[in-house]
Amino acid sequence: MKALILGGGMSGLATAINLLDLGLEVELVEADEIFGGRASSWKDEDGDMIDNALHVFFPYYANLLNFFRKMGIEDNIIWKQTEFYYMQEGGREAVLRFANLPAPFHAAAAFYTLLRSYTGVPRWKLLFTAAGMGGAVMYSERKLEKLDEMTFGQWAVRRAPVDAFLPMEPGINGLTFTPSWMVSAKVMLNWFRKVAADPDSARVGFANGGLGDIWVGTCLDYIHSKGGKTELRKAVTSINLEGNRVRSVTVNGEEERTADLYVSCLPPFSLRRVLPREAFRYQYFRDLWHFQYAPSLSLQVWFDRKLTDVDVTFFSNNCIFNTYADLSNVLPHIFTGGSMFEMVLSPADHIEGLPDEIIFDIALEQIRSLFPSAREAQVRKYKVVRERQGVYRPLPGMEKHRPYQRSPLDNLYLAGDYTRTHVSSGGMEAAIWTANHCAELIALDKLGKSHILNVEWKPKKGLVPLIKPATRVGAALAGLALARRMVKGAKR
């Protein structure tokens, strides 16, 4: 049985590996000049590493980490301390540092460290932030599902004064490329619940080198060793149907390819362009038109001297960049001679059309405001990265439009981080989860056997299960005490 996989990003390469392991013949075509999709990197004309964006790993990426272990590349992730730095004007630092305490006290201690130095909003407002996020940690899955019908901004204004959740904005922008007043409340609270679940889950990992360098080559070697075929610069230009099946796909507008099974690992924006008109008789495919593109860019700036010694993630408010890192500290064996900032520029709707030099000038002025030492530093070079950017916008209500991996066509399956999954709104963990589930379904549907690949991440519960009962007992005791005082007062 032959499978033709359309798209060689993370989900496409993982799907190819999974199907080869099931004994299928696999052929993979990719339109780009490199494999890896958004999780890729390359060298520029000077031989310097260029990432398509700043990617980080979290311990709750259980299926991604299992995939890396299977490939023998888990050591290519460098894990850092459980802390995040907020850089503020004039070089003032604030740190969100998670303590090694049982949940939720580890998060409370982290918030206390932030409270001491964060000046973006008054401290009394930050107390509302703590109360709101502390309550969200205890939300049930059912309640979380309902929150997909509102934005995070709507959720926030019901619980706190204006700007109380400003410290979360850089993380929201960096993860979803979408502002808080547009992004689904469920998406962001689901992320926060995982990051704040226990002391270990907030740790951040970085690729030990270019993101594409640490995994793509190993995957290709595995695919080729199992007899799989891969081709670059082969763009799928149409998917051709016959009844309720895919008959063939056309590549580069002229070459027809056939297989027994087809797996689309194309983004929704590409897939809906190559489907024939008759496919949209199915609601399943019409749902693809609900997806909106969230633009982003990234910026890499090389300085001639060190601006900081911090080797974890930075956040900043009111800048065109929001999430960034000094890779000369993260990867000192690769970036030498001065700081190299890699920065996520999002939401990028208002800057995407600007020339690179204007974007750089804006960012440099903001860097110098946050890092006073940058005022004396010289920029050796910079690169605005536009390639392989952007994701879909996780707007309210989008969860119900994410397509399941089994399509209504008998021999077409879908994988990719935009397809349906409970693990995240998108990103690397979602890409692997959907690739795994796609293979699980193909094994069941076409081979008649159960083949389990996905696992569930289980956080340490700490003392969280005791909080609700303790709160109820406390409320009951307070009510009883109040009733007794009222009875005594009435007797007098």
Buried (B, 14 or more C-beta within 10 A) or exposed (E): BBBBBBBBBBBBBBBBBBBBBBEBBBBBBBBBEBBBBBBBBBEEEEEBBBBBBBBBBBBBBBBBBBBBEBBEBEEBBBEBEBBBBBBBBEBEBBBBBBBEBBBBBBBBBBBEBBBEEBEBBEEEBBBBBBEBBBEBBBBEEEEBBEBBBBBBBBBBBEBBBEBBBBBBBBBBBBBBBBBBEBBBBBBBBBBBBBBBBBBBBBBBBBBBBBBBBBBBEBBBEBBEEBEBEBEEEBBBBBBBBEEEEBEBBBBEEEEEBEBBBBBBBBBBBBBBEBBEEEBBEBEBBEBBEBBBBBBBBBBBBBBEEBBBEBBBBBBBBEBBBBBBBBBBBBBEEBBEEBBBBBBBBBBBBEBBEBEBEEBBEBBBEBBBBBBEBBEEBEBBEBBBBBBBBBBBBBBBEBBEBBBBBBBBBEBBBBBBBBBBBEBBBBBBBBBBBBBBBBBBBBBEEBEEEEBEBBEEBEBEEBEBEEBEEEEEEEEEEEEEEEEEEEEEEEEE
